[in-house]
């Protein structure tokens, strides 16, 4: 679990390695320090180099505007800002455009259908940090909605519930975003 203490420890180790490199420290010493930092701060790897939460990544990505609108309509902002780590398989705008307006608009506009929209979107989110290199063929992940989605991986091509991953490994402070080409509907695999 990502904690402030682990984040601080990992950030301190990273600053030390950077300082040693700038001062011309020994390569062996740098490698040992880097290995120690990686070992001690394994959970903090999620946030190193990332400056935005998953929600902010979705909000400011030009290809994820429809997802952001859906997250707001479903009132799931807090879920995407949670400490995590989380992995989200984020449907692109093109994925939402494939839905008939008569299907999507009522979900976005009718507050009595908010639960349906929450379930739909929760099927794209899993607890844990799953960068592309950790996903394996046949791997099953449980979504926040409680459904199982299956990963397909052939060489470097990844699909989730038969939806291709277009952009993998968009890092966030609380997890990772993989942009997918379609909406994930468990059971349709």
N, C-alpha and C positions, 0 to 999 in steps of 0.2 A: 504494500500500500504506500502511495506517495505521501510523505509527511514533510513538514517544514524542516525538521531536523535533517532528514535524508537529503532534501533539496539543498540545504545550506552546506552539508558535508560534501556533496557532489560538486556544488558550485565552487567551494573553497579549493577542492582538488583541481578542478579545471583551471582556476585562476593561478594556482601554483605552477601547473604544467606550462601555462602560457607565459608566466613570469620567467621560469627556467629557460624556456626557448628563447625569449627575448634577451636574456642575459648570457646566452651561449652555454648553458649547462650541458653536462654530458648526456649523450643520446641514451645510454643505458639507464641513467637515473630518470630521464624523462619517461622512458618506456615503463620502468618499474612503477613510477608515480601514476602513470596513466592506467596501468593494469590494476593498481590498488584502488584508484578512483572508480574504475569500472566495476570492480568487485564490491566495494563498499556501497556504491550508489546505484546498484542495478535497477532499482525501482525509479530512480530519478532520471534515468536515461530518457524517459518520456518527455521531460520538460526542458532538457538542455538544448539550447538553440531555438526553442519555440517561444514565442512571445504572446500568442493568442490562445484563448480557450477554443474548444471545438465549436461552440456557439459563434464566437467571433470569426473563426475560419469560414464557417458557413455563411455568416452575415456578409462578409466582405469579398467572397469569391463570386466573380461575375457569372459563373456557370451554376451556382447553387441558390439563386434568388428564389426560385419556386419552393425549394426545400425550406428556406428561411421563413417564407410566408406561411408555409404549412406548419412549421414548428411554432410560430407565433399563434396561429389559429388553434392549434392543439394545446397551447399553453405548456409546452415542453422546454422552455428556455432553461429552467433550473436544472433539468436533467442533463443538458449539454454543457452546463457550467459546473457540474458536480466535480468533486476532487478526482474521481476516477481511480485508476485509469479506465478509459472507455475506448472502444473501437466503433466507429460508425461507417457503415457502407452507405455513402450519401448519394442518392439518386440525382443525376444531373437535371438541368432544366429540360433537356431533350427528353428525358425519361417521363417527366410530368406532362410534356406536350403530347406524348403518345396516348395519354388518357383522354377519353371523350370529356368534353366540358360538362356534360350532364352527369358525369361520375365525380369529377374533382370539385367543381364549384359548390355543390351541396355540402360536401365534407368541410370545405373551407369556410362557408358562410353560415351554415346551420349549427348553432351552438348545441342543439339537442343531439347532434351527431358527433360531438367532440370526442367521445370515447372511441368511436370507430377510427377516427383520424389518429388518435393517440396510439391505438393498437397497430395501425398500419405503419406509422413512423417508428414505433418501438421495435418492430421486426427488422429494423436496419441498424440497431444498436446492440452491442454485446459488452458485458463487463470484461475488463482486462485489456491489456496492451498487445495487439496482434499486428505487428508490422508485416509487410508482404513476405519477408524471408522466413517468418515463423509459420505461415499458412502452408498446409500440406494437402495433397490430394486426398479427398475423402474425409477430411477433418469436419467434425460437426460442432457447431457452436450454438449455445442457447441464447436467444435474444432477450431483451428486457420484457418483451411480451410473453415470454415463456415458451416460444416455439423454437424448433431446431432448424438451422440453416446449414447447408452442406457446401463446403469449399471444393472446387475443382481446380487443380493446378497441373498444367502440362507445360514443361520447360518453364518459361517465365510468364505464361499466360494464366491469369487467375480469373475465376468466375465464382460468384456467390449466388447460390440458388439459381444457377444458369444465367445470371446476369454478369456480363463481362466487367472487370475492373478497368476503367479507362485511365485513371490517375491514382496510383498507389502512394501510400506513405506521406501524406500531408500531415506534418507533425503539429501537435498542439500541446499546450501546457498540461492538459489533462487526458491526453491519449493520442489517437491517430485517426485520420480520415482517409478512406479510400473512396474515390468517386466512381460510381457504377452507372452503367448504361440504362438500367431499367429499375422499376420498383420491385422490391423483394416481397414475394407472397409465398410464405412457406406452404408446402404441399403441392405447389405448381411445378416443382422440380422434375 
